[in-house]
Amino acid sequence: MAGALEGLAFQRRVETLFHLSYAIAAQECPFMTLRERVSFPAEGAVTLRGTLYLPETPGPHPAITMAHGYGGTTKHGIEPFAEVFAEEGFVVLVHDHRGFGASDGEPRQDIDPWQQIADWRRAITYLESRDEVDSDRIGLWGTSYAGGHAIVLGATDRRLKAVVSQVPTISGYEQGLRRIPPEATTALEEAFNEDERGRLRGEPPRRQALVSADPSVPASYRTQEAIDFYLQPVPEGLWKNEVTVRSTRAARMYEPGTWIARVSPTPLLMVVATGDTVTVTDLALAAYEKALEPKRLELIPGGHFDPYIAQFDTASRAAVAWFRDHLTKEN
């Protein structure tokens, strides 16, 4: 009962903060927006789905493409960012990664960072095709795991004219060293190996929980803030509290920080939480030092999930200012 009450209180705090943010944005921003459910094809006959936010004023408009981080959907805390951006007059496309949420893709809840990057490139192409979009003024916003994708895409896709990377994954290897006790590594590696052997036998990918407080249950995250965030209410049937085991192996191999010096000359904003133990603050700060100009660092207090909740206003306003500076015709 106590856990349920804590979860309800957490959700109420989330809703209150988001409603306050919307109220402030509505007072300060004159743009009205329309929402359109959209879909577009990706490789392997997979259809990706999301929401397109369209200003009611005549276009073409600057645009922002967005996606979620590790194991989440558009309903896990990023739609409020899309709302704020749209209210500032940007066309905004927010899509679910393949295998998650409304998008197609099998196996479900399977995370391949390089496939997600390839799909996101297709989302950029879809935005270019829309008459409402000025294809010379497209920006990208990514958070957490997708914050790492934002760095890679910023370095490799010059169609992007501004990038925001929020609490980004920098080094899967280094994050693993900080988050997984050395005595647990052998069992983890054996789980990877058994999953690989099973797939040779024709078995489906093995699975583990995304979040769990039970130490006997294999899980990606165990902190209470992660549990509260991922288990917030989302539409039924849209998400499960699980990922494939091979997703963890892929995450430990993923090194988006190696691309950060190549983002320039595309403008890069990094939003970093000072107490981040998930994507780890010191890794993000070290990566920022390697980035070339034009760049900006926005430091916010709190942990990995605070940009979505307690520090939403600070994080969203920093991103809005960055996109204004680099996606307007005056610049």
Rosetta blueprint (number, residue, H / E / L):
1 M L
2 A H
3 G H
4 A H
5 L H
6 E H
7 G H
8 L H
9 A H
10 F H
11 Q H
12 R H
13 R H
14 V H
15 E H
16 T H
17 L H
18 F H
19 H H
20 L H
21 S H
22 Y H
23 A H
24 I H
25 A H
26 A H
27 Q H
28 E H
29 C L
30 P L
31 F L
32 M L
33 T E
34 L E
35 R E
36 E E
37 R E
38 V E
39 S E
40 F E
41 P E
42 A E
43 E L
44 G L
45 A L
46 V E
47 T E
48 L E
49 R E
50 G E
51 T E
52 L E
53 Y E
54 L E
55 P E
56 E L
57 T L
58 P L
59 G L
60 P L
61 H E
62 P E
63 A E
64 I E
65 T E
66 M E
67 A E
68 H L
69 G L
70 Y L
71 G L
72 G L
73 T L
74 T L
75 K L
76 H L
77 G L
78 I L
79 E H
80 P H
81 F H
82 A H
83 E H
84 V H
85 F H
86 A H
87 E H
88 E L
89 G L
90 F L
91 V E
92 V E
93 L E
94 V E
95 H E
96 D L
97 H L
98 R L
99 G L
100 F L
101 G L
102 A L
103 S L
104 D L
105 G L
106 E L
107 P L
108 R L
109 Q L
110 D L
111 I L
112 D L
113 P H
114 W H
115 Q H
116 Q H
117 I H
118 A H
119 D H
120 W H
121 R H
122 R H
123 A H
124 I H
125 T H
126 Y H
127 L H
128 E H
129 S H
130 R L
131 D L
132 E L
133 V E
134 D E
135 S E
136 D E
137 R E
138 I E
139 G E
140 L E
141 W E
142 G E
143 T E
144 S L
145 Y H
146 A H
147 G H
148 G H
149 H H
150 A H
151 I H
152 V H
153 L H
154 G H
155 A H
156 T H
157 D L
158 R L
159 R L
160 L E
161 K E
162 A E
163 V E
164 V E
165 S E
166 Q E
167 V L
168 P L
169 T L
170 I L
171 S L
172 G H
173 Y H
174 E H
175 Q H
176 G H
177 L H
178 R H
179 R H
180 I L
181 P L
182 P H
183 E H
184 A H
185 T H
186 T H
187 A H
188 L H
189 E H
190 E H
191 A H
192 F H
193 N H
194 E H
195 D H
196 E H
197 R H
198 G H
199 R H
200 L H
201 R L
202 G L
203 E L
204 P L
205 P L
206 R L
207 R E
208 Q E
209 A E
210 L E
211 V E
212 S L
213 A L
214 D L
215 P L
216 S L
217 V L
218 P L
219 A E
220 S E
221 Y E
222 R L
223 T L
224 Q H
225 E H
226 A H
227 I H
228 D H
229 F H
230 Y H
231 L L
232 Q L
233 P L
234 V L
235 P L
236 E L
237 G L
238 L L
239 W L
240 K L
241 N L
242 E L
243 V E
244 T E
245 V H
246 R H
247 S H
248 T H
249 R H
250 A H
251 A H
252 R H
253 M H
254 Y L
255 E L
256 P H
257 G H
258 T H
259 W H
260 I H
261 A H
262 R H
263 V L
264 S L
265 P L
266 T L
267 P L
268 L E
269 L E
270 M E
271 V E
272 V E
273 A E
274 T L
275 G L
276 D L
277 T L
278 V L
279 T L
280 V L
281 T H
282 D H
283 L H
284 A H
285 L H
286 A H
287 A H
288 Y H
289 E H
290 K H
291 A L
292 L L
293 E L
294 P L
295 K E
296 R E
297 L E
298 E E
299 L E
300 I E
301 P L
302 G L
303 G L
304 H L
305 F L
306 D H
307 P H
308 Y H
309 I L
310 A L
311 Q L
312 F H
313 D H
314 T H
315 A H
316 S H
317 R H
318 A H
319 A H
320 V H
321 A H
322 W H
323 F H
324 R H
325 D H
326 H H
327 L H
328 T L
329 K L
330 E L
331 N L
